[in-house]
Amino acid sequence: MYPIALHGELHFVVMHRNPTFTSSINLPGAERVRTLPAHEFCKQGFVLGKASEAGFGNEMYKILTAGALSVMLNRSLIIGQTRGLYPFGEYISYTNQSFTIHEIKHLWRKHHCARTYGRDLNIRVDIFENPAETNVLCSDWNNWKDPIIWFDGATDAVGIQFFLKNVHPRMKAAASALFGLPDSLYARPNTFGELMRAIISPSSKVQEAVDWVLKGANPDIVLHTRMMANRPVRARKAAVLCIKRALQISHIKGTPLVALVSDTPAFVKELKSDISEFAEVLYFDYKLFAKTSGLEIVGNDKPLDFRSRDWGSAPRWVAFVDFFVAAQARYAVVTGAHRRVGTTYAQLIAALAAANRHGREPSGANFTFLSSVHSNLLVEGLSTQVGWGHIWNRYAGPLSCRHQPHQCALTPFLPPAWWDGQWQSPIPRDVRRLLEYGVRLSNTGEVDKRHLVSHCRSRKDHVKRYHVLPPYKNPARS
């Protein structure tokens, strides 16, 4: 899927790996909507994406989920701010094809939308994390008349893909057009990568740091490892084997350039020693950068003590430089981990890197995402991959093979949210969790459609609504 500007809108052509399956979708751009006359503007609908500044991967998925939903519902995108600042605004720039709440409020007042056209400015909130109240499976959101919709709590690729099982044909069709069919794992579009490329870019200071690291040469392969201060030998050996596999697939001539990204610097040093035998190695040494570059990145530099094991000890801004360096990979991204492989951060690196390459150079058509899974993680199959947002969670159930050697697995850019693919099966915890949403799963992940329809018929839409501006009171009725 790739975006092009069209009449002030963001226009997406969804490209599947099989080029015969293409479809065209418009994302209503703010540039066009801003210029509409009052009677047209006041009819418009919007989707809010609001994030905090917790983990980058989870928070960015909140924005991307809103972007995807705005495409599905043909509404414009609002990116939420906190005290006038965008999430991660020191490190990321956002598209001007989106609105802010402040701007919508100004235009709503300017065009007298409430007084003249009887449309109060309110937000309808649907909280995905609340199974008893969310309408993600049972409601036709096209019929919602509220000016703003906020689908809250979708912190990974899963939430928005619940619409693939929505009981209303229009919603299911819109989701399928954007995400492909859930049982065609490797023939689905790089939806989040293309949305990211359209919505975000590095801030000027982060871009300067990225340029300092790359020095004009983009890496051929990127290895991301989330080790959480651990340095297991098997994980290192598996990662090196997977890099070599990526090089074989990519048919790179000459000495390849491999970039390393990790939360554990000591692990990087050991990897660098191994990989230097067959490749040139690139790694962002932020301490050297701070001493020698003459550049300064202003932001929240204080590492959070309670997060240091999860995110590493480096300042927050380093993760953003690493992210945009890694997103310049030319041929492949490899992800590995001490425990859970394919974090949201790694998913977004691979997705954006593939989107950056698509249509720009020959490698784009065959860009590869690989997961390095060391043998310790495979003793009980993939049962350790229990995080809902991790790529291999959908393979963690009873069909997972045990006692496998190191694996270097081809990985989809669009993480699966259901268990429709071959060899996918749910863990018991997920079976119980889906039942809370009204979805009955078999042991191998098939959805009981009759049960879902019956569940939806037995419930009413849950409506949670907030006023952005005070509702208009007609003086004539007072």
N, C-alpha and C positions, 0 to 999 in steps of 0.2 A: 504494500500500500504506500503511495507517495502523494504528497500534497502539492498543489499548484494554486497560485492566486487566480481567482475568477470573480470578476465583478464585485470586488471588495469582500468576498467570502473565502473561506478555506475550503478547497475542493479536493476531496480524496478519491483516488482510484484504488480500490482494494485489490491488490495483486496477490493471488495465491501462487504456490509453487508450481501448480499446473496452470500455465498461462491462459488456458481456455476459460477459466472461471474468474471473471472480473465483474465488478459492479461499481457504480459511481454514486458517491454520497456527498452532500453539501453540509458543511458546518457553517451556520449563519454567522458571518463575521461582524464584529462590532463596528467596523468602519462604515459599512452600509446601513446598519440599523440606526446608528447615531444620526444619520441624515434624513431619516424618514419623517414625513409630516406627522403631526400629532395624532390624527385619526388612525394612522398605520402603526406608529410607534406604540400606542397604548394597547394594541392587540398582541404585542410580542410576548413571547415566553422566554424564560431564562433558567439555566441550571447553575447552582452554586457549588463550587469546589472550595472547600475550606480545610486548611491543614494547620497544624501546629509546627513546632520545630523539634520534634522527637526524632526517631530514626528516619533518615532521608528516604530510604526505599518505601517504607510504609506510608509516610506522609505524601510522597510524590504520587503514589497510587491513588490517594484521595483526589488529587487534582486531575489525574488522567481518567479516573472513573467518571468524574463530572464531565470531562471533555467527551468521553465516549457516549454518555447518556445524552448530552446535548446534540450529538449527531443522530442518535436513535430517535429523539423526540423532535428534531428540527427546531431546537431552541438555541439561543446564544449563551455563551459561557461567561460566568462571573467567577473571578478568582478572589476569594475572601482575603481581607487584610485584617491585621490586628494593630490597632492604634496607628493606622495609616501606613503600615509596612506589610509588604508581601512576605509569605513564609520563605525563609532562607534568602531574603531579598538582598543581603550583602553579597551573596555568591551567585545568584541566578537572576537573569532578566526574563521577563514574561512578555508574550506576544501582545501587541496593541490590538489584536483581533479579539480581545476579551474585555469585559467590563469590570468595574469595581462596584460594590454596593453603594458607595458614596456617589458615584457617577449616575447610577440608576435612580437613586433618590432625587438627585438634582434634575434629571430629565423628566421624572414622573411629575415633579412639582411644576416644572417649566411648561409641560404639555397639559397640565390640569387633568391628568388621567382619571383621578378619583372623582373630581367635581363634574367634569364635562362628560366623561365616558363611563362613569359608574364603576370603575375598577380600582379598588383599594390595593395598595402595594403590600402584599403579604408573602410569607414563605410557607410552603408545605414541607414538613420534614418527615422523612422516612428513615428510620434507624435500622440498618441492616443487622446490627449486632443483637437486636431484640427480636428473636424468632416469632414470638407471640404477636407482635405488632407490625412487623414489616409487611409491605404489600408487594414485595418484589416478584412473587410467584403468582399472585392471585388477582392483581388489578391491571386494567388497561390504562397505563399512565398517559396515553395520548388523550384521554378524556379529562384529565385533570386541568381545571381552569385557572388555578392559582398562577400569578405572574412568575413566581420563583419556586423551583423545586430543589430541595437539598437531600440527596441520598447520602446519609451520614454513616460513617463507620466501616466503609469498604477500604481496608488497609492493605490490600493485595489484589492480585488479578482475579480473585474468586467472585467477589460480590457482584460486579457488573455482569458476569457470565451466568448468574442465576437466571437472568432474563431468557437464556436459551431454553429454559424449561417452563417459562411463563405459560399459563393455560390459555391466554388470549392469542390468537393467530397473528395479529398485527404486531404485538410486542415480540413474540418469538421470531417473526420474520425480520424485524428490524435488528434484533440481536444477531441472528444468523448471517445477515448481510454484512455486519461489521466484524464478527468473530469467526465466521465459518461454522461448519458442523463439528460438534464436539467429538465425534468418532473418527474424524480425519485429522489425526494429531499433527502430522507433518505436512499437511496441505492447507494449513490455516494461515491467515495473514499476520504480519508483524504489526498488529493494531497499536499496541502501546508504544512501540518504537516510533511509528510515524506520528502519533499524537504528540509524543515528547518532542520530536524534531520541529513540529509546528508550534508548540506552546512555550518551550523553554530554550534558553541558550546561556552560556556562562556570562557572568558579569564581566565588565572590562578588566577588573583587577585579576579575577580568576583566569581569564583568557590570557593575560600577560604571563601569569605563572605557567599555564599550559604551554605557551610558546617557549618559555624558558626551559621547560623540561624537554620538549620535543626537538627544539633547535632545527626545525624544518623537516624532520624525518618522522613520519607516522609509523608506529609499531606494526609489524606483520601479524603478530600473535599477542594476545593479552592473557595473562594468567591472574585470576582473582582467587585468593584463598582467605577464608574466614577461620582463623585458628584459635581465637580467644585465648591467646597467650600459651597455647600448646605447640609442641614441635615434634609430632610423631614421625618416625622415620618412614613408615609405610605410606603416610599421606604424601610425603615429599617424593618418594619413588613413584607413586601412582601419578602425581602431577607431572613429573618429568616425562614419564611414558606417554601421558596424554598430550603434552606439548609436541612430542615427536610424531604422534599420530596426526595432530593438526597440521604439522609441516608436510607430512605425506599427502594428506588430502588436498592441501593448498598448492602443491607443486611449485614451491618458491625456489627461484634460482638465486644462487649466491648465498651469502651469509645472512640468515634471517635476523630481524630485530624483535626481541621479545620484551614486553613491558610487564612488570610485576606490581601487583596491588595487593596489599594485605594489612590486616589490623595488628600483625605481630612482626615487628622489624627483624627480630632474631631469626625467624623462620625464613624471611626474605634473603638474609645473608647466606643461609645454608643452600637455599634454592639457587641463588645466583652462582654459587660455586659449581653446582651440578650443571646448570644450563650453559654456563660460559664455555663448556667444552665443545658445544656445537652451534652456539648462537651469540650474538651481541645482546647484552642485557641492559634494559632501561628501568630505572627506579627513581621515584621522586624523593629525593633526600631533602625534606622540608627544612631541616636545621641548616644545611649548606645553603639552601635557597635564601633563608632569612639573613644569613651572614653576608652573602656575596652578591645577591641580585640587585640590591638597591630598591627593590619593590616591597611594598607593605600592603598586606591584606587586612583591612579593618573588619572586625566582627567579634563574635563571642569566642575568644581564644581559650577560655577556661574549660578544660576537660571536666566532665561531670564524674566525680569519684565513683558514684554508684553505677555508672555506665562504662567505666574504664575497661572492665573485662569484656564487655559486649562490643564496644566500639574501638577499643585500643586507647592508648595514652596520648596520641597526637591531638593537636587542636582541631576543632570541628572543621575549619576551612580546608584542611588537608584532604579530607574525604571528597570534597567537591573538585579540587584540582585532580586528584586521582581519578575521579569519575569521568571528567571530561577528557583527560589524557587517554583513559582506557577506551572511551567511546570513539577514538580515532583509529581503532584496530582495523587493519585492511582486509584480513582474511578470516580470522577466527578469534573467539573468546573461549577460554577454558575456565571453568569454575571448580574449585575444590574446597574442602572444609575439614575441620577436626571432627564435626558431628553431623550437622545438617547442611546438605549441599544445595546450592541454587537459591541463595537468599534473595529477597526482593531487590537488594542493591545489585547483586550480580545479574539478576534477570534484566534490570533496566540498563545496565552497561551493555549487555549483549544486544538488547532490542534497539538501543540508540545507535550502537556501532553498525548494526546491519542496515538500519535506516539511513545512516550517513553515507554508506557505501552504495546503496541501491541507485542504479542509474548513473553513477558518477564514474565508475571504473569497472573493468571486467570482473574483478573479484566480488563485486556486489551481488551478482546473480547467484553465486554459490557460497555466500558467507556462512560460516559454520559456528555453531554453539555446541560445546562439549562439556560434559560433567565428568570430573575425575572423582571416582568413588573408591576409596581404598578398602582393602579386604576386611579390616576390622569392622567396618560399617555394614558388612554383608554377611556376617555370621548368622544373623536371624533374618536374612533377606534385607528388605528395605524398611523394616519395621521401626528403625530409628528416625526415619524421615516423617515425623509426626506433625510438624508445624503446618497448619492449613495453607499458608501462603508459599510453602516451599515446593519447588517444581516436582519433586519425586514423591510427594505425599500420596498422590493418587495411585502409586504402585506399592504402597506399604502394607497392603492387606495380605490375605491368605494365598494369593497367586504368586507372591514374591518368592523367588528362588533363594535358597539358603546356601551358605558356605561357598560363595563365588570368589574367584580371584579378583585382583584389581580390575575395575571397569572404567572404560573411557567411552561414555555413552553419548550418542547423538541426542541433542536436547532441543525441544521446541522453543521458539522465541516467544510464543504465546502459551503461558503455563495452563495446563488443563484445570478445569474447575469441577468436572464430573468424571465418572468412571466408565465412559462409553467405549474407550479404546481397548485394543487387545492387551491382555496381561494386567489391566488395571483392576484393582479391587480395594475396597475400603477397610480401614481398621475399625474395630468395634466402637471406639469412641466417636468416629465420624458417622457411623450408622445411627447412633443415639442422637447425635447433634442434628443430623438431617431430619430425623423424625420430629424434632421440635419445630422445624419449618413446614411440617406437613408432608415431607417426602419420605416414603418407605423404600429403602434400598434392599436389594438382595445381597447375599454374601459376595457376589461378584460385581456389584455396583449398578445393576439395572434398576431404573426407576419404575415404581408401580404407578402408572399413569392414572388408573382408575381411582386409586387412593388419593392421589393429589387433587384430581378434579373434585372428588367428594369432599375433601378437606376445604377446598376453596369455596364450594357451595355452602358449606356449613358456617362460614365466618363472614363478617362484614368488614369492609375497608376500615382500617384504623386511621383516623385523621388527626394529625397534630399540626397546628397552624399558628404562626406568629405574625404579628403586624410589624412591618418595617417602618411604615409611616402611620400615624393615627388614622383610623378609618374616618372617611368624610361623613359629616352629618349635615343633611340638607336643612337649611334654616326654615324652609317652607313647611317642613314636617314637625318642627319643634313646637 
